[in-house]
Structures are given as C-alpha cells and as structure tokens.
Amino acid sequence: MATAFSMFERVELQVASLAMTRVEASLRAALACATAKGCPPRLSEALEYAVFPGGGRLRPQLSLLAAAGCGDGDPAAADAAAGAVELLHCASLVHDDLPCFDDADSRRGRPALHKVYGEPIAVLVGDALIVLAFEQLGRITSSRSAALVVELAKAGGAAGGIAGGQAWEVEAAAPLEEYHRAKTASLFEAAAAMGAIAAGASPAPWRRFGELVGRAYQAADDLMDAVGQSTKAGKPTRRDFALGRPNLVRAEGVAGARARLEAMLHDTFEAIPPCDEQASVRRWLEQLTARLKVC
Amino acid sequence: MATAFSMFERVELQVASLAMTRVEASLRAALACATAKGCPPRLSEALEYAVFPGGGRLRPQLSLLAAAGCGDGDPAAADAAAGAVELLHCASLVHDDLPCFDDADSRRGRPALHKVYGEPIAVLVGDALIVLAFEQLGRITSSRSAALVVELAKAGGAAGGIAGGQAWEVEAAAPLEEYHRAKTASLFEAAAAMGAIAAGASPAPWRRFGELVGRAYQAADDLMDAVGQSTKAGKPTRRDFALGRPNLVRAEGVAGARARLEAMLHDTFEAIPPCDEQASVRRWLEQLTARLKVC
C-alpha cells in the first residue's frame, strides 16, 4: 500500500512557506522530546531518519491552513496538531514499507527505513512515533487537547482509520472506497479538522474539505502506481498490481481514474469552507492540483 | 524480550476481584470502539484475540489500587486509565512476539497472535491498540485527560519507555538497569501514577511504588526465563540467553538474582504510599510476591 506520494510531497508549496517553517519547528520539538536522555542511539538516529527530511508535509500544512481559516487563536495548539498529524503519517509510512506489507526498498527517494536500520528498529520507530504524536497533543496547555487526541485516534485506528485501511489489504475482498477513505483520506480529514479544533472552531466543514483532498490525493496515487515512474514517485510503482491490491485504475481503467480525479478535484474546490483565508486555501489547492495531475 | 509473565498474570488476585471486573468492562468498551463499523473482519478478530482473555491484568489493577488509595474521586477516569495501560501492554506483547523480535510461538499459553493471523495483522493490531489506548484517555470528560496522555506516552515512548526499552536489544551493549526500567518498570510506574492522577492526587509516591513493583516483576521474569519452565511461563523460556539479551541472571547468577528480587520486594513494601487503602495494597503485594518467588 502506498500512502505517500513523494513527488507531490517533496515540492514545497510556495504559499505555505510560513506554514512549513512552523511544521518543521513543531516536528523538531517533538523529536527532541523522543530522542532525549534514555533513547538508545540507533532508535534515536532512526527516528530522525523517519521524520527528516520530510516530503511536502501536506497534511500538517492542511492543519495550519484550517487553523488560519478559523482565526488561528491558539497557534501553539495548531502547531502541535500539525506536528502530531505528520508524526502519525511518518509512522504509517515506516510500517507500511516493512517486508510483511509493501516490502518497499525506497521511500522519499532514499532507502526505506528498515533497509537502513533493520526490521526491529523499523517496528519500534513506528510505535514510538505514534506514541509521540499523542504526547504532543497531551502537552498542549489548552482544554482542546482531549478533542484533538480523539480526532487523531479516529484517523489512526482500526475502525475507519489507517490501521483499518491497511488491514483491508489482507481481506479477500476490500471495498475500494472504504479502503481509500480509511488508509488515506482519514488522516487528511483529521488534519483539517484538528486545525479547526485547535483554533476553537467547528471542525465539520474542514473535516469534509480534508476528506475530499485526501480522496483526490489517493486517486492520484493510484494513477502514479499504475502509470507513473518510480523515479518520480520516490518509491516503487506497480505495487498495487503486483500485490493484488485495490486500485482505482484496476477498477475503472486509466481514463476512468483520470475522470474520477478530475471530478474529485472539482468537488474539493467547491468544498473550501467559507472563511477569511479562502484565497490562500484556493492557491494551496491549485498548486496541489497541478502536482496531482501529472499522470 | 519478554514483558509479560503469564504464570503470574493468569491468576486473578483475589483482593482485586472488583478491580478485575472494572478492568474487563473498560477493555470491553474500548474494544467495542475499535471494532465498530469500518474495522475489517480479520483485524477485528485479532484485536479481540490480543486483549481477551487477558493475563492477570496486573498493571490496570495497579492503576485502580492507586486510584482507590487516592479516594477514587473519578472512577470513570480511573477505569479509562487502567484500560489504556493494559491496551498499551497488549500492544507491546504482540509486537514483541514478532519474528523480528522474540519470534515467540506462544503467549499466555496460546499461539502467539502472528502465528494465528499473520505478521501484517500483528503489526496493525499493535498499532491500533496503541492508538486505542490514547483514544480512551481522550474520551474522558475530565480536565485530567491531557496529563494522563502524557504519562502514558512517557511509558510507551522512545526515551525511557517501552519502545526505547526494546530498542536496547539491538544495541551492542545495553545498560541492564536502564533496559529493565524502560521495557518493563516504566509502564508499572505509569499505571500507578495514572491511577493517582485520575483521582486528582499527586502521582509522585505512586510513581515510585509502581516503578519498584515493575523492577521486581522484571527480576522475577529474568529468573523465570533462566530457570523456569515454559509450561509455567505460558511462553518460551531461555530466550534471553539464546538471543544474547541482558538478563539479571546472566549478570549476577541465579543466587544473586534471587537476592536482588528479595531486596526489591522489601523496598516495594516499604514504598507503599500512605493512604486509607494501605492494607489492601499490602495484601495485593503479598499475593503478587508469592507468585514472583516461584523460581
């Protein structure tokens, strides 16, 4: 399974340069906490490898966009939410690349983590990053901490979250839409909702927007897997086909998948929540769109 | 690595029968949440297998003992804390048994989870249980939710928590005390501290008590690995020696390890925090002691 799409992610979206600075700072602070005294040296090194340098940090950017759209009344909470979302994402990539799943040699254009540090450390890096994500939310001095924890947990968990999404891969038949929603869209959805929650706003419109971004992202990822180059993807392609996994292109063909992606992107623009930052959100989405439509 | 000790755990400690009922109810509620609509069937079944039937539920009992010792002013928060601690423990056992770690065939007297459901599901069960543990804490309607999240995260994380503890196993040299504290004592420590926090009390004396219980438990576990029978342990023995892992018996011999265990248990009795429930805590510890001294 492939939840990341390095080609998209490695490009820093211009409109989000301030957001990128905040995201990196939040992740740096989190990593300092995880690799503090008591962390064995190889685990410490591998945690750094899993998180830095990152891809395009799309999910945490989405958190910060949503927080900005809701007035960003508590930037520290928004930064923690953004960091937590990215940490959970990094964890999912490391576990996803393990031999018992994708058995991927590369990720983000570099050797996959377990190829460098071995399987035991890869399992532990994933575990430690999940824990660290929640720890960041627990450390917020805000009454919204608990709501953020629940939101992130829904995105990572068994019922409709990332763990559930990956688990569809071992079922004889997986419902494509449910599979895509759980393995990918759930975290985009949470990312946007958590930005709104951190800012003290209602998450509902942002949750919907995030889910649509995530669905479009996964459709583009399926196209990349089916017809893209691994050098562009930063990871192996043709994996869904080789491993017999649900893929939009297998279900609807290349032209069908492209049409679906187009329709999803249209819906996503329509779903930008009314707010003072609509123009920024639109620009971010335009740049993302250009990258999602390369296949 | 072996963090569980089924022989100890399978015996329900009599003094804690009410606590056991509360723990099982908390875990049932948590599992219902994880296996709700959207959870793929095999993952759902495997989550159940990982958590039920449990061992002796020592760690969550410790949470509830500490909460009781502090007046148990918020039983729902204490139950959630106890459940979260046990979920994190179950997660660590499932990942610990994987082929890349202990490669254990059995756990709690049954086939290890990955032997029944395969490695991908075993990795995902661990991930989903970690997420679920934090979700339970996020769902508490109490201002103490965030403090509980941080406490659990410290016990599970890279710096001095379970992930860090396991990661010492891939280092060329592991400091025995640090290794034992991280892989085992950290969660006992958090279990007791979280009970106190849930009840609105200072966690410090309970944290110290929990840590000592955990250290004694690990010393007994090392003895069981070195000289016990796998039928009694409910899991393979002689693993620490076979895998070249730090073990108190390797460091100090059987007699030395027994003497250390004796001293640790003495210190643990001395560290029972002053409270109205001291007699109950003492009885619990007496029963635990009888079980820890079988080797």
Contacts between the chains, C-beta under 8 A, distances in Angstrom:
chain1	res1	chain2	res2	distance
A	33	B	159	7.2
A	34	B	157	6.1
A	34	B	158	4.4
A	34	B	159	6.0
A	35	B	158	6.6
A	35	B	159	6.7
A	36	B	159	4.4
A	37	B	159	6.5
A	37	B	160	7.6
A	38	B	158	8.0
A	38	B	159	4.2
A	38	B	160	3.3
A	38	B	164	5.8
A	38	B	178	7.0
A	38	B	182	6.6
A	39	B	158	4.5
A	39	B	159	4.3
A	39	B	160	7.5
A	39	B	164	5.3
A	39	B	167	7.7
A	40	B	164	6.0
A	40	B	167	4.4
A	40	B	168	5.1
A	40	B	170	7.7
A	40	B	171	5.3
A	40	B	174	7.6
A	41	B	171	6.8
A	42	B	167	6.6
A	42	B	170	5.9
A	42	B	171	6.3
A	43	B	158	5.5
A	43	B	163	7.1
A	43	B	164	6.4
A	43	B	167	3.7
A	44	B	158	7.1
A	47	B	158	6.2
A	91	B	127	7.6
A	95	B	123	5.8
A	95	B	127	6.5
A	98	B	123	6.7
A	100	B	118	7.6
A	100	B	119	3.9
A	100	B	120	4.9
A	100	B	123	6.5
A	101	B	120	5.7
A	101	B	123	7.5
A	118	B	100	7.6
A	118	B	170	6.8
A	119	B	100	3.9
A	120	B	100	4.9
A	120	B	101	5.8
A	120	B	166	7.4
A	120	B	167	7.7
A	120	B	169	7.1
A	120	B	170	5.5
A	121	B	167	6.5
A	121	B	170	6.0
A	123	B	95	5.8
A	123	B	98	6.7
A	123	B	100	6.5
A	123	B	101	7.5
A	123	B	123	6.8
A	123	B	126	8.0
A	124	B	95	8.0
A	124	B	158	7.7
A	124	B	163	4.7
A	124	B	166	5.6
A	124	B	167	5.1
A	126	B	123	8.0
A	126	B	127	6.8
A	127	B	91	7.6
A	127	B	95	6.5
A	127	B	126	6.8
A	127	B	127	7.4
A	127	B	130	6.3
A	127	B	156	7.4
A	127	B	162	7.8
A	127	B	163	4.9
A	128	B	156	7.8
A	128	B	157	5.6
A	128	B	158	4.1
A	128	B	161	7.8
A	128	B	163	3.9
A	128	B	164	7.5
A	130	B	127	6.3
A	130	B	130	5.0
A	130	B	131	6.4
A	131	B	130	6.4
A	131	B	153	5.1
A	131	B	156	4.3
A	131	B	157	4.6
A	131	B	158	7.8
A	131	B	161	7.0
A	131	B	163	6.7
A	132	B	153	7.1
A	132	B	157	6.1
A	132	B	158	7.3
A	134	B	134	4.1
A	134	B	149	5.7
A	134	B	152	7.9
A	134	B	153	5.7
A	135	B	149	7.0
A	135	B	150	6.1
A	135	B	153	3.4
A	135	B	154	7.5
A	135	B	157	6.5
A	137	B	146	7.8
A	137	B	149	6.7
A	138	B	146	4.7
A	138	B	147	7.4
A	138	B	148	7.7
A	138	B	149	3.1
A	138	B	150	4.1
A	138	B	153	6.1
A	139	B	146	7.6
A	139	B	150	6.0
A	140	B	146	6.9
A	143	B	143	7.3
A	145	B	145	6.7
A	145	B	146	4.0
A	145	B	149	7.2
A	146	B	137	7.8
A	146	B	138	4.7
A	146	B	139	7.6
A	146	B	140	6.9
A	146	B	145	4.0
A	146	B	146	6.5
A	146	B	149	8.0
A	147	B	138	7.4
A	148	B	138	7.8
A	149	B	134	5.7
A	149	B	135	7.0
A	149	B	137	6.7
A	149	B	138	3.1
A	149	B	145	7.2
A	149	B	146	8.0
A	149	B	149	5.9
A	150	B	135	6.1
A	150	B	138	4.1
A	150	B	139	6.0
A	152	B	134	7.9
A	153	B	131	5.1
A	153	B	132	7.1
A	153	B	134	5.7
A	153	B	135	3.4
A	153	B	138	6.1
A	154	B	135	7.5
A	156	B	127	7.4
A	156	B	128	7.8
A	156	B	131	4.3
A	157	B	34	6.1
A	157	B	128	5.6
A	157	B	131	4.6
A	157	B	132	6.1
A	157	B	135	6.5
A	158	B	34	4.4
A	158	B	35	6.6
A	158	B	39	4.5
A	158	B	43	5.5
A	158	B	44	7.1
A	158	B	47	6.2
A	158	B	124	7.7
A	158	B	128	4.1
A	158	B	131	7.8
A	158	B	132	7.3
A	159	B	33	7.2
A	159	B	34	6.0
A	159	B	35	6.7
A	159	B	36	4.4
A	159	B	37	6.5
A	159	B	38	4.2
A	159	B	39	4.3
A	160	B	37	7.6
A	160	B	38	3.4
A	160	B	39	7.5
A	161	B	128	7.8
A	161	B	131	7.0
A	162	B	127	7.8
A	163	B	43	7.0
A	163	B	124	4.7
A	163	B	127	4.9
A	163	B	128	3.9
A	163	B	131	6.7
A	164	B	38	5.8
A	164	B	39	5.3
A	164	B	40	6.0
A	164	B	43	6.4
A	164	B	128	7.5
A	166	B	120	7.3
A	166	B	124	5.6
A	167	B	39	7.7
A	167	B	40	4.4
A	167	B	42	6.7
A	167	B	43	3.7
A	167	B	120	7.7
A	167	B	121	6.5
A	167	B	124	5.1
A	168	B	40	5.1
A	169	B	120	7.1
A	170	B	40	7.7
A	170	B	42	5.9
A	170	B	118	6.8
A	170	B	120	5.5
A	170	B	121	6.0
A	171	B	40	5.3
A	171	B	41	6.7
A	171	B	42	6.3
A	174	B	40	7.6
A	178	B	38	7.0
A	182	B	38	6.6
